[in-house]
Amino acid sequence: VQLQASGGGSVQAGGSLRLSCTASGRTVSRDSMAWFRQAPGKEREFVTAIFRSHTMPYYADSVKGRFTISRDNAKNTVYLQMNSLKPEDTAVYYCAASARLILSSLRRNDAYEYWGQGTQVTVSS
């Protein structure tokens, strides 16, 4: 099982990036998928998640209205569209998958069984 995250880079504040997370050995339509991020010197934090049942996505307050998670089942890929980027969005972004995610745990790192390797996003002011 492998989750391959890509699409990171360096942008100026106000810019946009789209991250991709492609799964091999798993089917993203059957898993709940999430994005987390870890800034230097900080703990890894929840960004967004979408349940396998295709209910409304959940977002951290810090990214609500700016970030959008989506899923392309045909490509077995989950995306994170990031708009209006801010310097405080600078972090390594990780995708994660869970076959048994529950609502009360979706913001917890240990709720996800599978993790990608991370992709760096740097936003300059």
LINURMO-V148317 format. One record per backbone hydrogen bond with DSSP energy under -0.5 kcal/mol. CO is the residue of the C=O (numbers start at 1). NH is the residue of the N-H. E is the energy in kcal/mol with one decimal. If there is no record, write none. Layout:
# LINURMO-V148317
co nh e
CO NH E
CO NH E
This chain:
# LINURMO-V148317
co nh e
2 4 -0.5
2 24 -2.6
3 5 -0.7
3 117 -0.7
4 22 -2.4
6 20 -2.6
9 122 -2.8
11 124 -2.5
12 15 -2.2
14 84 -0.6
15 85 -2.3
17 82 -3.3
19 80 -2.2
20 6 -2.4
21 78 -2.4
22 4 -2.7
24 2 -2.6
26 28 -0.6
27 30 -1.9
28 31 -1.0
32 98 -2.4
33 50 -2.9
34 96 -2.4
35 47 -2.3
35 48 -1.7
36 94 -2.8
37 45 -3.5
38 92 -2.4
39 42 -2.3
45 37 -2.5
47 60 -2.7
48 35 -2.7
49 58 -2.6
50 33 -2.3
51 54 -1.9
58 49 -2.0
60 63 -1.7
60 64 -1.1
63 66 -2.4
63 67 -2.2
66 83 -2.1
68 81 -3.0
70 79 -2.7
71 73 -0.6
72 75 -0.6
72 76 -0.6
72 77 -2.0
73 76 -0.7
76 23 -2.2
77 72 -3.2
78 21 -2.1
79 70 -1.7
80 19 -2.7
80 82 -0.6
81 68 -2.3
81 83 -0.6
82 17 -2.1
85 14 -3.1
86 89 -2.3
87 90 -1.8
91 93 -0.6
91 121 -2.8
92 38 -2.3
93 119 -2.0
94 36 -2.9
95 116 -2.6
96 34 -2.3
97 113 -1.1
97 114 -2.0
98 32 -3.1
102 105 -1.8
102 106 -0.5
103 106 -1.1
105 108 -2.3
108 111 -1.4
109 112 -1.5
114 97 -2.2
119 93 -3.0
120 9 -0.7
121 91 -2.0
122 11 -2.6
122 124 -0.5
124 13 -2.7
